[in-house]
Amino acid sequence: MKSFPIGGVHPSENKLSRERAIEVFALPDTVTVFLSQHIGAPAVAKVAKGDKVLTGQVIAEAGGFVSSNIHSPISGTVASVDLAVNGSGLRQPAITIKREGDNWAEGIDLSKDVVRECKLDPKQIIAKIQAAGIVGMGGATFPTHVKLSVPPGKKAEFLIINGVECEPYLTSDHRVMLERGEELLVGVTILAKALGVTKSYVGIENNKPDAIAHLRKLAASFAGVEIVPLRVKYPQGGEKQLIAAVTGRQVPSGGLPIDVGAVVQNASTALAVYEAVQKNKPLIERVVTVTGKKVKTPSNFLVRIGTPIDKLIEAVGGMPADARKVINGGPMMGRAMVNLSAPVTKGTSGILIMSGEEAERREATQCIKCAKCVDACPMGLEPFLISKLSRKQIWDRLEEEHVTDCIECGCCQFTCPAAMPLLDYIRLGKAKVMGMIRARAAAQKK
């Protein structure tokens, strides 16, 4: 069974909601739509307070090439264009809309009919994806049209679809593969056509045998699409780890997937691409897993972007009595929330409610030099060293130790017997070093 060769860990899977079919979540009375819910420049608002908007209408335009359009997830009246508080407690620009029905913009096909044939050429496909505001839906939220625009001098050889969903608890991609498999595979063929490649792989860990069997059956009628079962190991969903697992190719330090001929897209992104290209439907909703060991009914919801997260928690039975922490995402890479009225964004794959001891960090002690963090690192780094360099603010040496290669997977912190906050310091140092690199690049342009 295939897997990536370096590091990795095996946290408990806890896929509590795997059997729960996707439920269409009730439309909220009010939505808050952030202008920056993607990697890159924030979108620029194109509506003002008092404007009437339709579902699917552009309300903010991309602020540059590496940016993304934003569309209204409901129809109604713009209540404000102002700062709103996100899940981390920070204020950022947002558009708030009060719902008045659910009237859709003209030209969006809401039928359930599957349209398999795509008559557009690659440039037209990429333009449609860009117009629809599609971003990576596995959590990274990188604008999809940018990934599909292969730089001069590079060539895409194959497409890899990430159906791994290796984060514990999360099951949204699993359910999408089971329930929307045909549309997803049409999306795969559209992405392949945009890239000019003839071979596509869909990587799925073998803890999802139903998804593997279902997509294999469907893929028989899609030329050039291969379903690849993978051995369960976290973080197999990382781009570089997935490429290594599926193809055996290693992305070099500081390199990108395209350097080895690969382009990786998330399974839910492939579905969104299908809807954008074949149905003219922009990215205004997504499947979100709401789960936790003490949650009454862990579920998978199809949710409009901008829906308050506390409404999702109410829908699964409310907050458990001993809840200690709410995570936006999974337990390994997700971020703790301080504001539960914050909205769902394009990158919200799951909401995890942690209770009791599970939510508490053990008190950190001294490093015992066991090197478990080194063994676990899927990027071949020395987590204790780069964490220490960050803590001591030795930024130049930190850059030399390739801190920017860190994928922030949390394997080091997960495996540390001393409970040291390795990832916290590494994230801090990585952000600092990346800022230094950007500043150097800007200075060289002057």
TASULZI-V559640 format. One record per residue. N is the residue number from 1. D_FIRST is the distance of its C-alpha to the first C-alpha in Angstrom with 1 decimal. Layout:
# TASULZI-V559640
n=(N:N)
d_first=(D_FIRST:D_FIRST)
This chain:
# TASULZI-V559640
n=(1:2:3:4:5:6:7:8:9:10:11:12:13:14:15:16:17:18:19:20:21:22:23:24:25:26:27:28:29:30:31:32:33:34:35:36:37:38:39:40:41:42:43:44:45:46:47:48:49:50:51:52:53:54:55:56:57:58:59:60:61:62:63:64:65:66:67:68:69:70:71:72:73:74:75:76:77:78:79:80:81:82:83:84:85:86:87:88:89:90:91:92:93:94:95:96:97:98:99:100:101:102:103:104:105:106:107:108:109:110:111:112:113:114:115:116:117:118:119:120:121:122:123:124:125:126:127:128:129:130:131:132:133:134:135:136:137:138:139:140:141:142:143:144:145:146:147:148:149:150:151:152:153:154:155:156:157:158:159:160:161:162:163:164:165:166:167:168:169:170:171:172:173:174:175:176:177:178:179:180:181:182:183:184:185:186:187:188:189:190:191:192:193:194:195:196:197:198:199:200:201:202:203:204:205:206:207:208:209:210:211:212:213:214:215:216:217:218:219:220:221:222:223:224:225:226:227:228:229:230:231:232:233:234:235:236:237:238:239:240:241:242:243:244:245:246:247:248:249:250:251:252:253:254:255:256:257:258:259:260:261:262:263:264:265:266:267:268:269:270:271:272:273:274:275:276:277:278:279:280:281:282:283:284:285:286:287:288:289:290:291:292:293:294:295:296:297:298:299:300:301:302:303:304:305:306:307:308:309:310:311:312:313:314:315:316:317:318:319:320:321:322:323:324:325:326:327:328:329:330:331:332:333:334:335:336:337:338:339:340:341:342:343:344:345:346:347:348:349:350:351:352:353:354:355:356:357:358:359:360:361:362:363:364:365:366:367:368:369:370:371:372:373:374:375:376:377:378:379:380:381:382:383:384:385:386:387:388:389:390:391:392:393:394:395:396:397:398:399:400:401:402:403:404:405:406:407:408:409:410:411:412:413:414:415:416:417:418:419:420:421:422:423:424:425:426:427:428:429:430:431:432:433:434:435:436:437:438:439:440:441:442:443:444:445:446)
d_first=(0.0:3.8:6.8:10.4:11.9:15.1:16.2:15.4:16.4:15.8:18.9:19.8:18.7:22.1:21.4:24.9:25.6:22.6:24.8:27.8:28.5:29.7:33.5:35.9:37.6:41.4:43.0:44.3:48.1:47.4:44.5:44.2:42.3:41.6:42.3:39.5:36.3:34.3:33.7:36.9:40.5:41.7:42.9:46.7:48.4:50.2:51.9:54.5:55.7:57.3:55.4:54.2:50.6:48.5:44.9:42.8:45.6:45.0:46.5:45.3:44.5:42.0:43.7:42.3:39.5:36.9:37.9:37.7:40.2:40.8:41.9:43.8:41.6:44.8:48.3:51.3:53.3:52.3:53.5:52.9:51.3:51.1:49.0:46.8:44.9:41.1:38.8:39.3:43.0:43.7:46.0:44.9:46.4:45.7:47.3:48.2:49.0:50.7:49.6:52.1:50.3:47.2:48.6:46.2:46.9:47.9:45.3:42.3:40.9:40.2:39.6:36.4:36.4:33.2:34.2:31.7:33.7:34.2:37.3:37.3:36.7:34.4:37.2:38.3:34.8:34.5:38.1:37.4:34.4:36.6:39.5:37.4:36.3:32.6:30.6:27.0:26.5:23.6:26.4:27.1:29.6:29.8:32.0:29.9:32.6:32.5:28.8:29.5:32.5:31.0:33.3:35.5:34.0:30.4:28.4:25.6:23.2:20.7:20.3:17.3:17.8:16.7:15.9:14.0:17.1:15.9:19.5:20.4:22.9:22.7:22.0:24.0:21.3:19.7:23.1:23.8:20.8:22.0:25.7:26.1:23.2:25.5:27.4:24.3:23.2:26.7:26.5:23.4:25.6:28.5:26.6:25.4:29.1:30.4:28.2:29.0:25.4:24.2:20.4:18.8:15.2:14.7:11.8:11.4:9.7:8.9:12.3:14.0:13.4:17.0:16.6:13.6:15.8:18.9:18.0:16.5:19.9:21.8:20.1:21.3:24.7:23.7:23.6:21.1:18.8:15.1:13.0:9.5:7.3:5.9:5.5:9.3:11.2:14.7:15.9:13.0:15.8:17.8:18.4:17.7:14.5:13.3:14.6:12.9:9.4:10.2:12.6:12.5:16.1:17.9:20.8:23.7:25.7:28.0:26.4:25.2:22.3:24.8:25.3:22.0:22.8:20.8:22.3:20.4:21.9:21.3:20.8:24.3:25.8:24.8:26.8:29.7:29.8:30.2:33.0:34.7:34.7:35.3:37.2:38.9:37.7:37.4:35.0:37.1:34.8:31.2:29.2:29.4:27.9:30.6:29.4:29.9:30.1:33.8:33.9:35.6:33.6:30.4:30.3:29.0:32.0:32.8:35.2:37.7:37.4:40.2:40.2:41.1:38.2:40.6:41.0:37.3:37.6:40.7:38.8:36.3:39.2:40.3:39.7:39.0:41.9:40.1:38.1:38.0:35.9:34.7:31.8:31.4:27.6:25.1:25.8:23.9:25.4:28.1:31.8:34.4:37.0:40.8:42.0:40.7:42.9:41.0:39.5:36.1:35.1:32.7:30.1:30.5:27.1:28.1:30.8:30.0:32.9:32.5:34.9:36.3:34.7:31.4:33.3:35.1:34.2:35.0:37.8:36.7:37.7:37.8:34.7:34.1:32.4:29.2:27.0:24.3:24.6:23.9:20.8:19.6:20.6:17.9:20.6:21.7:25.1:27.5:28.0:30.9:32.8:32.5:33.4:36.4:37.5:37.4:39.4:41.9:42.0:41.4:40.1:40.4:38.3:35.8:35.4:35.0:32.1:30.2:30.4:30.0:26.3:25.7:23.8:25.5:22.4:24.1:21.6:24.5:26.9:24.5:23.9:27.6:29.5:32.7:32.0:33.1:33.1:31.0:29.7:33.2:34.7:31.9:32.3:36.1:35.9:33.4:35.8:38.8:37.3:36.3:39.8:41.2:39.1:40.4:44.0:43.8:42.7:45.5:48.0:47.1:47.8:51.3)
